Amino acid sequence: MYSRYRNNSRRAIPTDRRGDYIPRYTNRRRNNNGLPSYMRHTESSIRRTRSYGPQRLKPRPWERDNRPSTADHPANDSTDTTNTNEVPKPTIGREATPEELTTVLTVKNINLNIDDNVKLHHTDKYENTMEREGEDGKTLDRELVIRRAAEFQVTIEFYRPYNKKQDDLTFIFKTGEHPLPKAGTLASFKLQEGADRSYKPDSWGARIVKLDGNFMTMAVYVPAKCVIGEWEFVVKTIFEDKDGKKTSFRYEYPEDIIILLNPWSSDDAVCYPTEKLLDEYVLNDGGALFYGNYRQIGSRGWNFGQFADGILDASLHILRKAFGFKIDGNMGDPVQISRALSRIVNNNDDNGVLVGKWSGGYDDGTRPTAWTGSIKIIQQYMETKEPVQYGQCWVFSGVVTTICRALGLPCRSVTNFASAHDSDLSCTIDKVYILDDDDDLIKLDIGGDSVWNFHVWNEVYMQRPDLPTSSTDYNGWQVIDATPQERSDGFFCLGPAPVAAVKKGAINIGKDTPFVFAEVNADSIDWLLDDVDEYYVLNVVKDKIGKKISTKEPTGKRFRGNLSYFGRRGDIDREDLTLSYKYEEGTSEERDAVALAAKLSNTDKNPYITDSMIELKLEDQDEVIVGKDFSYSVMVKNVGDKSLTIKVGMKIESMTYYGDAVDMIIHKKFDKMKIQAGQETKIKLDVPADLYLPKVVEHFAMKVTATCLVTEEHRRVILEDDFRLRRPDLTIEAPETCKPGETIKIKVYFDNPMNKTLTKCKLMIEGSLRSTEIPNGGTIDFPDVPGNSRWETILTVKPKIKPTKLKERDLFLSFDCVELPDIVGFHGLDLSD
């Protein structure tokens, strides 16, 4: 990524630069003097331009985007090389002379008051606003990062005092390769006299705060719908000589001013009502992502790192790429911004940030479970300009959270357990079975519906003026999802879908709301296809989908919860959002929402099934450690009033976290038996480790299926559930505090619970605590780890002294190997003075 070193030399601006903000056009119909009518000059207009001031040190954004330059206005197809409609270049003339600089009101220097402005605008955590050092120890330039819908103060030093009666002073802000007023990328305005602030909140404006000799401090207001990104700042003064000829003197500030969304302002569409919670949803650069299943919730610390040096620059580049490098008003609309980000973070359509892969075989990239944060992913993408291999849902979500928070859009990662994938937008999840020759139920691979153990997406907070104006009920949290699942408007993207609409079943509101509704509240229907192609309902489960929807509790502090929430250990740092997405299961409100969604989806499914006299219940398996034997039991109960003859079958399969069966581990049919009215019996299936270890895949997830043939009812009862084996966590022993520049030792270890050797071992390290003492960009290779042994290492860390404002330092660790991936750990410490 681009780094700039401090350079205070003042050199003349090249004479071939553009003059008085006249955009370049080619082969476009124009009026008589070659310019669009709104740019036409009269005889009394400016005839000469004088440019002065220091030269830019950093290329403009479109020059850094590493793309061929393209005009916003396409060229004529004519092959005639003689262009009689060539736009005349504005007369730049010579550089302003010293005499002119002291006679005309001209700028000597500009102070952006970075310290005061970044504190006022809640941008003081961005490292590019701080004094800091590059890898070679040289001091890097500071940048001004501000938020729209607010004022920021600039102090201008002129060569002489400002006289409001005689001086014609204009301020110009522009962004993009071809800035235009109608695109919201060019603004020209004068100082506002008096107390009138009528330009707020829709227009640019400026007012004088203080005049002190040659110094003028002014407050510039950035409109609430301003396009976000890097803006150029120009101070223009007009001088008219005794012959009535006007000359424009332009001081072009050599650095861009970065403008972001402003969730602290009530005028911005992303305003969040509880300011304290912005400490989490915008300002917290560390957090947690939840995974596993609804009974065995796991968490992994994640380094969002949105304030790290270079990440804001990268986020703006990614956003520009999402809009095809065309900067216009859409880049000020959070609805458009969030949808574009859900598309560009995956690589399926636009050569975006991450390649998704769920089929294994990660040798040509990084295993998704090995990532510990977003910084390495974004850095690699910016360095190579190629999609990073590989990601799965939580990785996509983590990167989206980083970019959104960097841009000022309130965002959180959300995990839905038992998450449905409705491939036909029917708002039901349908599985079809047939009977084989042994009278066993066999699931057919048709339809495409599935249920994932978990799925991670994002919520972003905004008002929705684009939705029906009769109600504001759909403002607030909106679902977006960068994981490529289904196409929307021809692209792999999703949202924004209002969470409130999902809860009500109003799937006609927002983008891709039917898909999100099914993810959290679809009914699960099992069908039996008979020999004559007739479908019969085997089972309808109304409370299977959408459980324990989770996000990090908004403490505004680093993650301090458990890495695993097995059994009844407690949910420290986990907030449950389930009731935000749906009413309490089984209530009339919840059933009404399902009915409304079914009606709006135009499906005619209304399956009817009589209750069976046999009930099945699978026992939970919550604490099984990888490498240990275990057993699974099904409870069979006769809830009828007469004796029944039953035949029970059980099978356990290895599965992916996204619901696909991989391999049969064990399948057993039990003998027929009589069960009396009211009787309950337990049937147990033993599973030795040697049987399942060769067949499980990376998340160690398994699916158990119990079936019961009831002879007297001539029907079958089926029940499925999933569980996962528990892996060890990394244990980290390290101090809680240290001084800047102090070398500390960190001990990391875990016990291999399996009777097999772990191969291709490596430790991935990320976070603000990592320093240059850790080689290879934070990835360390290790020898094989023998079975039933302890692996441990000592890390030597020396936290950087600068930036000194960062007192909390974090370390995110992930141990990866072929046999036992995704062993994670987290440690945080505070820098003491």
C-alpha positions in Angstrom: 0.0 0.0 0.0 1.0 3.5 -0.6 3.1 5.3 2.0 4.2 9.0 1.9 7.1 10.6 3.7 7.1 14.1 5.1 8.3 16.6 2.6 7.8 20.3 3.2 9.4 21.5 0.0 7.3 24.0 -2.1 7.6 23.5 -5.8 5.7 25.1 -8.6 2.7 23.2 -9.9 3.3 21.9 -13.5 1.8 24.3 -16.1 -0.1 21.5 -17.8 -2.5 21.0 -14.9 -6.1 22.0 -15.2 -7.1 25.5 -14.4 -10.4 26.9 -13.2 -12.2 23.6 -12.4 -13.2 23.0 -16.1 -13.6 19.3 -16.7 -12.0 17.8 -19.7 -14.5 16.6 -22.4 -13.8 14.8 -25.7 -16.0 14.4 -28.7 -19.1 15.7 -27.1 -21.6 18.2 -28.6 -20.9 21.7 -27.2 -22.1 25.2 -27.7 -20.3 27.8 -29.8 -17.3 28.4 -27.6 -16.7 24.7 -27.0 -18.0 24.4 -23.4 -21.3 23.2 -21.9 -23.7 26.1 -21.5 -23.4 26.2 -17.7 -19.6 26.7 -18.0 -19.7 29.4 -20.8 -17.6 32.5 -20.1 -18.6 36.1 -21.0 -16.3 39.0 -21.9 -16.1 40.0 -18.2 -15.3 36.5 -17.1 -11.9 35.2 -15.9 -9.3 35.4 -18.7 -6.2 34.2 -16.9 -5.3 31.7 -14.1 -2.4 31.8 -11.8 -1.6 28.6 -9.8 0.7 28.5 -6.8 1.5 26.5 -3.7 3.3 23.2 -2.9 3.0 20.3 -5.3 1.0 17.2 -4.5 3.0 14.4 -3.0 0.5 11.7 -3.3 -1.1 10.6 -6.6 -4.8 11.2 -6.9 -7.1 8.2 -6.1 -7.8 7.3 -9.7 -4.1 7.4 -10.4 -3.6 4.9 -7.5 -6.4 2.6 -8.5 -4.1 0.8 -11.0 -6.6 0.9 -13.9 -6.8 2.3 -17.4 -8.0 5.9 -17.4 -11.6 6.1 -18.8 -13.6 9.2 -19.4 -17.1 9.5 -17.9 -18.3 10.6 -21.4 -17.6 8.0 -24.1 -15.8 9.0 -27.2 -17.5 9.3 -30.6 -17.3 6.3 -32.8 -16.2 8.4 -35.8 -12.8 7.4 -37.3 -12.1 11.0 -38.4 -9.0 12.1 -36.4 -9.7 15.8 -37.0 -11.7 17.0 -34.0 -13.2 20.4 -34.8 -15.1 20.3 -31.4 -11.9 20.1 -29.3 -12.4 21.8 -25.9 -9.9 24.7 -25.6 -7.6 24.2 -22.6 -8.0 26.9 -20.0 -5.2 29.4 -20.0 -2.9 28.4 -17.1 -0.3 31.0 -17.9 2.7 31.4 -15.7 3.1 30.8 -12.0 2.1 33.7 -9.7 4.9 36.2 -9.2 6.0 37.3 -5.7 4.6 40.7 -6.4 1.2 39.3 -7.2 1.2 37.1 -4.2 1.6 40.1 -1.9 -0.8 42.4 -3.8 -3.7 40.0 -4.4 -5.3 38.1 -1.5 -3.4 34.9 -1.9 -2.7 32.0 0.4 0.7 31.6 2.1 -0.1 28.5 4.1 -3.1 26.3 5.2 -3.4 24.6 8.6 -6.0 21.8 8.6 -6.0 21.7 12.5 -5.8 18.0 12.3 -5.6 17.4 16.1 -8.7 19.4 16.8 -10.7 18.2 13.8 -10.1 14.5 14.2 -11.1 14.6 17.9 -14.3 16.5 17.1 -15.1 14.1 14.2 -14.3 10.9 16.1 -11.6 10.0 13.6 -8.6 10.3 15.9 -8.1 6.5 16.0 -7.1 6.3 12.3 -3.4 5.8 12.3 -3.0 7.9 9.2 -4.1 10.9 11.3 -1.3 10.3 13.8 2.4 10.9 13.9 3.8 7.5 13.1 6.8 5.8 11.5 7.1 3.7 8.4 8.9 0.3 8.3 12.2 2.1 7.7 11.7 4.5 10.7 10.9 7.6 8.7 8.0 9.8 9.8 4.9 9.5 7.6 2.7 12.4 6.7 -0.5 12.9 8.6 -3.9 13.2 6.9 -7.1 14.9 7.8 -10.1 12.5 8.1 -13.5 14.1 8.8 -17.1 13.2 8.7 -19.9 14.7 6.6 -22.9 16.5 8.1 -20.6 18.5 10.4 -18.2 21.5 10.3 -14.4 21.3 10.4 -12.1 24.2 10.9 -9.3 25.4 8.7 -6.8 28.2 9.4 -5.6 30.1 6.3 -2.6 32.3 6.4 -2.7 35.0 3.6 0.1 37.2 2.4 -2.0 40.1 3.7 -5.2 40.6 5.8 -8.5 39.5 4.4 -10.9 42.4 3.6 -14.4 41.2 3.1 -15.5 44.4 1.2 -12.9 44.0 -1.5 -11.7 40.4 -1.6 -13.5 37.8 -3.7 -12.8 34.5 -2.0 -14.2 31.2 -3.2 -13.6 27.6 -1.9 -13.7 24.6 -4.2 -14.0 21.0 -3.2 -13.8 18.3 -5.9 -13.4 14.6 -6.1 -13.2 12.1 -9.0 -11.4 12.3 -12.3 -14.1 14.3 -13.9 -15.9 16.4 -11.1 -19.3 17.7 -11.9 -21.8 19.7 -9.8 -24.7 17.5 -10.9 -22.9 14.4 -9.8 -22.2 15.8 -6.4 -18.5 15.7 -7.0 -17.8 19.4 -7.4 -18.7 22.3 -5.1 -17.9 25.9 -5.3 -19.0 28.3 -2.6 -18.2 31.6 -0.9 -17.9 32.6 2.7 -21.3 33.0 4.5 -21.6 36.5 6.0 -23.5 37.0 9.3 -25.2 34.3 11.3 -27.2 32.7 8.5 -26.5 29.0 8.2 -29.2 28.2 5.6 -26.8 25.9 3.7 -27.2 23.2 6.3 -27.7 20.3 6.0 -27.9 19.9 2.2 -25.2 22.2 0.8 -21.6 23.1 1.3 -20.9 26.3 3.3 -18.3 28.2 5.2 -18.3 30.9 7.8 -15.6 33.0 9.5 -14.7 31.8 13.0 -11.8 34.2 13.7 -9.7 36.9 11.9 -6.3 37.7 13.3 -4.1 39.7 11.1 -3.1 37.6 8.1 -4.8 34.6 9.6 -8.4 33.6 9.1 -10.0 30.5 10.8 -13.1 29.4 9.1 -15.6 26.6 9.6 -16.5 24.5 6.5 -19.7 22.5 6.6 -19.8 19.3 4.6 -23.4 18.4 3.5 -25.1 15.4 4.9 -25.4 13.6 1.6 -21.8 14.3 0.5 -20.0 11.6 -1.6 -17.5 9.9 0.7 -13.9 9.6 -0.3 -10.8 11.8 -0.9 -11.6 15.4 -1.8 -9.3 18.1 -3.2 -9.4 21.5 -1.6 -8.8 24.7 -3.6 -8.8 28.4 -2.4 -9.6 30.7 -5.3 -9.4 34.5 -5.3 -10.4 36.8 -8.2 -8.4 39.9 -9.0 -9.7 42.5 -11.4 -7.1 45.0 -12.8 -7.7 48.5 -13.9 -8.7 47.4 -17.4 -11.4 45.1 -16.1 -9.5 41.9 -16.8 -10.0 39.2 -14.2 -7.4 36.8 -13.0 -8.1 33.7 -10.9 -5.5 32.8 -8.3 -5.8 29.2 -7.2 -4.1 27.7 -4.2 -4.5 23.9 -4.4 -3.8 22.2 -1.1 -1.3 19.4 -1.8 -3.1 16.8 0.3 -6.6 15.2 0.0 -9.2 15.6 2.8 -10.9 12.3 3.5 -14.6 12.6 4.1 -16.6 9.7 5.7 -20.1 8.9 6.8 -21.2 10.4 10.1 -23.3 8.3 12.4 -23.0 10.9 15.2 -25.0 13.5 13.2 -28.8 13.5 13.1 -28.7 14.9 9.6 -26.8 11.8 8.2 -28.9 8.8 7.1 -26.6 6.6 9.1 -27.2 8.4 12.4 -27.3 5.9 15.2 -29.7 6.9 18.1 -27.5 5.7 21.0 -24.2 7.5 20.7 -22.5 5.2 23.3 -23.1 2.1 21.2 -21.0 3.7 18.4 -18.0 2.8 20.5 -18.8 -0.7 19.4 -20.4 -0.5 15.9 -17.9 2.1 14.5 -15.0 2.5 16.8 -14.2 -1.0 18.1 -11.4 -2.5 15.9 -11.6 -5.9 17.6 -14.4 -8.3 18.1 -15.7 -11.8 17.9 -17.3 -14.0 15.3 -19.5 -16.9 16.4 -19.7 -20.3 14.8 -20.6 -24.0 15.6 -24.2 -24.9 16.2 -26.9 -23.5 18.4 -26.1 -25.8 21.4 -22.3 -25.7 21.0 -21.5 -22.1 20.2 -17.9 -21.3 19.5 -16.3 -17.9 19.1 -13.2 -16.6 17.6 -11.5 -13.3 18.2 -11.3 -11.2 15.0 -9.1 -8.3 14.3 -11.2 -5.9 12.3 -8.4 -3.4 12.3 -10.2 -0.6 10.5 -7.9 2.1 11.9 -4.6 0.4 10.9 -2.4 2.3 8.5 -3.5 1.8 4.9 -6.8 0.1 5.7 -8.9 3.3 5.2 -7.1 3.9 1.9 -7.8 0.3 0.8 -11.4 0.5 1.9 -12.0 3.6 -0.3 -10.3 1.9 -3.2 -12.5 -1.2 -2.8 -15.6 1.1 -2.6 -14.5 2.9 -5.8 -14.0 -0.4 -7.5 -17.5 -1.5 -6.4 -18.9 1.4 -8.3 -16.8 0.7 -11.4 -14.4 3.6 -10.5 -17.2 6.1 -11.3 -17.5 8.5 -8.5 -21.0 10.1 -8.2 -23.8 10.6 -5.9 -24.3 6.9 -5.2 -21.1 6.9 -3.2 -22.9 9.1 -0.7 -26.0 6.9 -0.4 -25.6 4.2 2.4 -28.2 2.0 0.7 -26.1 1.9 -2.5 -22.8 1.7 -0.6 -23.8 -1.3 1.5 -25.2 -3.2 -1.4 -22.1 -2.5 -3.5 -19.9 -3.7 -0.7 -21.8 -7.0 -0.4 -20.9 -7.6 -4.0 -17.3 -6.5 -4.1 -16.0 -8.4 -1.1 -16.6 -11.6 -3.0 -14.8 -12.2 -6.3 -17.6 -13.8 -8.2 -18.6 -10.9 -10.4 -16.0 -8.0 -10.1 -12.7 -9.6 -9.3 -13.4 -8.6 -5.7 -11.6 -9.2 -2.4 -12.1 -12.8 -1.5 -12.5 -16.2 -3.2 -15.0 -18.4 -1.5 -14.3 -22.1 -1.3 -16.2 -24.8 0.6 -14.8 -28.0 -1.1 -11.5 -28.3 0.7 -8.1 -28.3 -0.9 -6.5 -25.0 0.2 -2.9 -25.6 -0.6 -2.8 -22.7 -3.2 -4.1 -20.2 -0.6 -5.0 -19.9 3.0 -7.5 -22.2 4.8 -10.5 -20.1 5.8 -10.2 -21.2 9.4 -6.7 -19.9 9.6 -7.5 -16.2 9.2 -7.6 -14.2 12.5 -8.6 -10.9 11.1 -9.2 -8.7 8.1 -5.9 -6.7 7.8 -3.8 -9.4 6.1 -6.6 -10.2 3.7 -7.0 -6.5 2.7 -3.2 -5.9 2.5 -2.7 -8.9 0.3 -5.5 -7.8 -2.0 -4.1 -4.3 -2.3 -0.6 -5.6 -3.0 -1.5 -8.2 -5.6 -4.7 -6.6 -6.9 -5.9 -10.3 -7.1 -8.7 -11.9 -5.1 -7.4 -13.5 -1.9 -7.8 -17.3 -1.5 -9.8 -18.4 0.5 -12.8 -17.4 2.6 -16.0 -18.7 4.0 -19.0 -16.9 5.5 -17.4 -15.6 8.7 -14.3 -14.4 6.7 -16.5 -12.5 4.3 -18.4 -11.0 7.2 -15.3 -10.0 9.1 -13.9 -8.1 6.0 -17.3 -6.4 5.4 -17.3 -5.2 9.1 -13.8 -3.8 8.7 -14.7 -1.8 5.5 -18.0 -0.5 6.8 -16.6 0.7 10.1 -13.7 2.3 8.3 -16.1 4.2 6.1 -18.3 5.3 9.1 -21.2 2.9 8.5 -22.4 1.3 11.8 -21.9 -2.4 11.3 -21.8 -5.7 13.1 -21.2 -9.3 12.2 -24.2 -11.6 13.0 -24.3 -15.4 13.2 -27.5 -17.3 12.6 -27.5 -20.9 13.8 -29.6 -23.5 11.9 -29.5 -21.1 9.0 -31.6 -22.1 6.0 -30.7 -21.7 2.4 -34.0 -21.4 0.4 -33.0 -21.9 -3.2 -36.5 -21.3 -4.8 -37.7 -18.4 -2.6 -40.7 -20.5 -1.4 -40.0 -19.5 2.3 -40.0 -23.2 3.1 -37.1 -25.7 3.3 -38.0 -28.8 1.6 -36.3 -32.2 1.7 -37.5 -35.2 -0.4 -37.0 -38.8 0.6 -37.7 -42.1 -1.2 -37.7 -45.7 0.2 -34.9 -48.0 -0.9 -35.2 -51.8 -1.3 -34.5 -52.2 2.4 -37.4 -49.9 3.3 -35.0 -47.2 4.5 -35.5 -43.5 3.8 -33.0 -42.1 1.4 -32.7 -38.3 0.9 -32.8 -37.2 -2.7 -30.4 -34.5 -3.8 -33.0 -32.3 -5.5 -34.3 -28.8 -5.0 -31.2 -27.2 -3.6 -32.6 -26.3 -0.1 -30.3 -26.8 2.8 -29.8 -25.9 6.5 -26.4 -24.7 7.5 -25.1 -25.3 11.0 -24.4 -21.6 11.1 -24.1 -18.7 8.7 -22.5 -15.3 9.3 -23.7 -12.1 7.6 -23.7 -8.4 8.5 -26.1 -5.8 9.7 -25.6 -2.1 8.9 -27.6 0.8 10.4 -29.3 3.4 8.3 -32.5 5.2 7.5 -34.4 3.9 4.4 -35.9 6.8 2.6 -36.0 4.7 -0.5 -38.7 2.5 1.0 -42.4 3.4 1.2 -42.7 6.8 2.8 -45.8 6.0 4.8 -43.8 4.3 7.5 -40.4 4.6 9.2 -40.7 1.1 10.6 -38.0 -0.2 8.3 -35.3 2.2 9.4 -32.6 0.7 11.6 -30.5 -2.4 11.1 -30.4 -3.9 7.6 -29.0 -7.2 6.5 -26.3 -7.4 3.9 -24.3 -10.5 3.0 -21.1 -10.8 0.9 -21.1 -14.6 1.0 -22.0 -15.7 -2.6 -25.1 -17.8 -2.3 -27.7 -16.7 -4.9 -27.8 -14.0 -7.5 -29.7 -10.8 -6.9 -30.3 -8.6 -9.9 -27.7 -10.7 -11.8 -24.9 -10.4 -9.2 -23.8 -12.3 -6.1 -24.9 -9.8 -3.5 -27.6 -9.4 -0.8 -29.4 -6.6 0.8 -30.0 -4.3 2.4 -33.0 -6.1 3.8 -34.6 -4.4 6.9 -34.5 -6.6 9.9 -37.9 -5.2 10.9 -39.4 -6.4 7.6 -37.9 -9.9 8.1 -39.6 -10.1 11.5 -43.0 -9.1 10.2 -42.8 -11.4 7.2 -43.0 -8.4 4.9 -40.8 -9.9 2.3 -41.8 -7.4 -0.4 -39.9 -4.7 1.5 -36.2 -4.1 0.8 -33.7 -6.1 -1.2 -33.6 -9.9 -0.9 -35.8 -10.0 2.1 -37.5 -13.3 1.1 -34.1 -15.1 1.3 -33.3 -13.6 4.7 -36.7 -14.5 6.0 -36.3 -18.1 5.0 -32.8 -18.1 6.7 -34.3 -17.4 10.1 -37.9 -18.5 10.1 -38.8 -20.9 7.3 -40.8 -24.1 8.1 -38.8 -27.3 7.4 -40.9 -29.9 5.5 -39.9 -33.5 4.9 -41.6 -35.1 1.9 -41.9 -38.8 0.8 -41.9 -39.4 -2.9 -43.7 -42.7 -3.7 -43.4 -45.1 -6.6 -46.1 -43.3 -8.6 -44.5 -39.8 -8.1 -46.9 -38.7 -5.5 -45.6 -36.5 -2.6 -46.7 -37.2 1.0 -45.7 -35.1 4.0 -43.5 -36.9 6.5 -42.8 -34.1 8.9 -43.3 -30.4 9.4 -40.9 -28.7 11.9 -41.9 -25.1 12.6 -39.1 -24.2 15.1 -36.1 -25.8 13.5 -34.7 -22.8 11.6 -33.1 -19.7 13.0 -31.7 -20.2 16.5 -29.6 -18.1 18.9 -28.9 -15.4 16.4 -25.7 -13.9 17.9 -23.4 -10.9 17.8 -20.8 -9.5 20.1 -22.3 -7.6 23.0 -21.8 -3.9 22.3 -19.4 -3.1 25.2 -17.1 -1.0 23.0 -14.2 -3.0 24.5 -12.1 -5.8 23.3 -13.6 -9.3 23.3 -13.3 -11.0 26.7 -15.8 -13.8 26.3 -15.3 -17.6 26.2 -13.9 -19.2 23.0 -16.5 -21.9 23.5 -20.0 -21.7 24.9 -20.6 -25.4 25.5 -23.4 -26.5 27.8 -24.2 -23.9 30.5 -20.9 -22.0 30.7 -22.6 -18.7 30.1 -22.7 -16.2 27.3 -20.2 -13.6 28.3 -19.9 -11.0 25.5 -22.6 -12.6 23.3 -25.8 -10.7 22.6 -28.8 -12.7 21.4 -30.7 -11.0 18.5 -33.2 -13.8 17.8 -36.3 -11.8 18.9 -35.2 -8.9 16.6 -35.6 -11.3 13.6 -38.8 -13.1 14.6 -41.4 -13.3 17.3 -41.3 -16.0 19.9 -41.6 -19.4 18.3 -45.1 -20.7 18.2 -46.9 -17.5 19.1 -49.7 -16.2 16.9 -47.5 -13.2 15.9 -44.8 -15.6 14.6 -47.3 -17.8 12.8 -48.9 -14.7 11.2 -45.5 -13.6 9.9 -44.9 -17.0 8.4 -48.3 -16.9 6.8 -47.7 -13.4 5.3 -44.4 -14.4 3.9 -46.0 -17.5 2.3 -48.7 -15.4 0.8 -46.3 -12.8 -0.6 -44.0 -15.6 -2.0 -46.9 -16.8 -4.2 -46.4 -20.4 -3.2 -49.3 -22.8 -2.7 -47.6 -25.0 -0.1 -49.9 -25.6 2.8 -48.9 -29.1 4.0 -51.2 -30.8 6.4 -50.2 -33.7 8.6 -51.8 -35.5 11.5 -49.8 -35.9 14.6 -48.2 -39.3 15.1 -48.5 -41.3 18.3 -44.7 -41.6 18.4 -42.4 -38.8 19.4 -38.7 -38.9 18.9 -36.1 -36.9 20.9 -32.4 -36.9 20.3 -30.1 -36.5 23.3 -27.7 -33.6 23.1 -23.9 -34.3 22.8 -22.2 -31.1 23.9 -18.8 -32.0 25.4 -17.3 -34.6 23.1 -13.6 -33.9 22.6 -12.1 -34.7 19.2 -10.4 -38.1 19.3 -12.7 -39.6 22.1 -15.3 -42.3 21.7 -18.9 -41.2 22.2 -22.5 -42.5 22.1 -25.7 -41.0 20.8 -29.2 -41.8 22.0 -32.7 -41.3 20.8 -35.7 -41.3 23.1 -38.8 -42.9 21.7 -42.1 -42.2 23.4 -45.6 -43.6 22.7 -47.9 -40.6 23.3 -51.0 -42.5 22.2 -53.5 -44.7 24.1 -52.6 -48.1 22.7 -49.6 -50.3 22.2 -47.6 -49.8 19.0 -45.1 -51.8 17.0 -42.0 -49.8 15.9 -38.7 -50.3 14.1 -36.0 -47.6 14.8 -33.0 -46.8 12.7 -30.1 -44.4 13.4 -27.3 -43.1 11.3 -24.5 -40.6 11.8 -22.8 -38.8 8.9 -20.0 -36.4 8.7 -21.1 -33.1 7.3 -19.9 -29.7 6.2 -21.0 -26.7 8.3 -23.2 -25.6 5.3 -25.4 -28.8 5.6 -24.0 -31.2 3.0 -23.5 -34.8 4.1 -20.0 -36.0 3.3 -19.6 -39.6 4.4 -21.5 -42.3 6.3 -19.9 -43.0 9.7 -22.4 -45.5 11.1 -25.9 -46.8 10.2 -27.8 -49.2 12.4 -31.2 -50.7 12.3 -32.7 -51.9 15.5 -35.0 -54.9 15.9 -38.8 -54.4 15.9 -40.2 -53.8 19.3 -43.4 -53.2 21.1 -43.9 -50.0 23.0 -46.8 -49.6 25.4 -49.0 -46.5 25.7 -47.2 -43.8 27.6 -44.0 -45.8 27.6 -40.6 -44.1 26.8 -37.5 -46.1 25.7 -34.0 -45.2 25.0 -32.0 -46.5 22.1 -28.2 -46.0 22.1 -25.6 -46.0 19.3 -21.9 -46.3 20.2 -19.4 -44.5 18.0 -15.7 -45.2 18.4 -13.1 -42.6 17.5 -11.3 -44.9 15.1 -14.6 -45.1 13.1 -15.3 -41.3 12.7 -11.8 -39.7 12.6 -11.0 -40.8 9.0 -14.4 -39.4 7.8 -14.9 -36.1 9.5 -14.0 -32.8 7.8 -12.6 -29.5 8.9 -15.4 -28.3 11.2 -15.9 -31.8 12.8 -19.6 -31.5 12.3 -21.9 -34.5 12.2 -25.5 -35.1 11.4 -27.6 -37.7 13.3 -30.8 -39.0 11.8 -33.4 -41.1 13.6 -36.3 -42.8 11.9 -39.1 -44.8 13.3 -41.5 -47.0 11.3 -44.9 -47.3 13.1 -46.5 -50.4 11.8 -50.1 -49.7 13.0 -50.1 -46.1 11.4 -48.3 -47.2 8.2 -46.2 -44.1 8.6 -42.6 -43.0 9.3 -41.4 -40.5 11.8 -38.0 -38.8 11.1 -35.9 -36.5 13.2 -32.5 -34.9 12.4 -30.1 -32.9 14.5 -26.4 -31.9 14.2 -23.6 -31.6 16.6 -19.9 -31.0 16.5 -16.9 -32.3 18.3 -15.0 -29.9 20.5 -11.5 -28.9 19.6 -8.9 -27.6 22.0 -8.3 -23.8 22.3 -4.9 -22.1 22.4 -3.8 -21.3 25.9 -1.9 -18.0 26.1 0.2 -17.0 29.0 1.4 -13.3 28.8 1.5 -10.1 30.9 -1.6 -7.9 31.0 0.4 -4.7 30.7 3.7 -3.5 29.3 5.6 -0.3 28.4 5.9 0.9 24.8 9.0 -0.6 23.2 9.4 -3.2 26.0 10.2 -6.8 24.9 7.8 -9.4 26.3 7.5 -13.1 26.1 4.2 -14.8 25.2 3.8 -18.6 25.8 1.3 -20.3 23.6 0.3 -24.0 23.8 -2.4 -26.7 23.4 -2.7 -30.5 23.9 -3.2 -32.7 20.8 -6.2 -34.9 21.9 -5.9 -37.3 19.0 -3.8 -40.4 18.7 -2.4 -39.1 15.3 0.3 -36.7 14.2 -0.6 -33.2 13.2 1.1 -32.2 9.9 1.8 -29.0 8.0 1.5 -26.9 11.1 1.7 -23.2 11.2 0.7 -20.3 13.5 -0.9 -17.2 12.0 -0.6 -14.0 14.1 -2.5 -10.7 13.7 -3.3 -7.7 15.8 -1.9 -4.4 17.0 0.4 -6.2 19.4 2.3 -8.0 16.6 5.7 -6.5 15.8 8.5 -7.0 13.4 10.1 -9.5 15.7 7.6 -12.0 14.3 8.8 -13.0 10.8 7.1 -13.8 7.5 4.2 -11.3 7.9 3.1 -13.0 11.0 3.0 -16.7 9.8 5.4 -19.2 11.5 5.8 -22.8 10.3 6.3 -25.6 12.9 7.4 -29.2 12.8 4.8 -32.0 13.1 3.0 -32.5 16.4 2.9 -36.1 17.6 -0.4 -37.6 18.8 -1.4 -37.1 22.5 1.4 -34.6 23.0 1.6 -30.9 23.9 2.6 -28.3 21.4 4.0 -25.0 22.7 6.1 -22.0 21.6 7.4 -18.8 23.0 6.7 -15.6 21.0 8.9 -12.6 21.5 7.0 -9.4 21.0 8.1 -5.7 21.1 5.0 -3.4 20.6 5.8 -0.4 18.5 6.2 2.9 20.3 4.2 4.9 17.7 1.3 5.6 17.3 1.3 6.3 21.0 -2.4 6.9 21.2 -3.1 3.2 20.8 -3.0 2.0 24.4 -4.9 -1.2 23.9 -3.0 -3.8 22.0 -4.4 -7.2 20.8 -3.0 -10.4 19.6 -5.1 -12.9 17.5 -3.7 -16.4 17.0 -4.7 -19.3 14.8 -3.0 -22.7 14.7 -3.6 -24.5 11.5 -2.8 -28.0 10.4 -4.3 -30.7 8.1 -5.7 -33.0 10.8 -7.0 -30.5 13.4 -7.5 -27.0 11.9 -9.0 -23.9 13.6 -7.4 -23.9 17.0 -7.6 -20.3 18.0 -6.6 -17.9 20.8 -6.7 -14.3 21.8 -4.8 -12.0 24.1 -5.0 -8.3 24.9 -2.8 -6.1 27.0 -2.6 -2.4 27.8 0.4 -0.1 27.2 1.4 1.7 30.4 3.1 5.1 30.4 
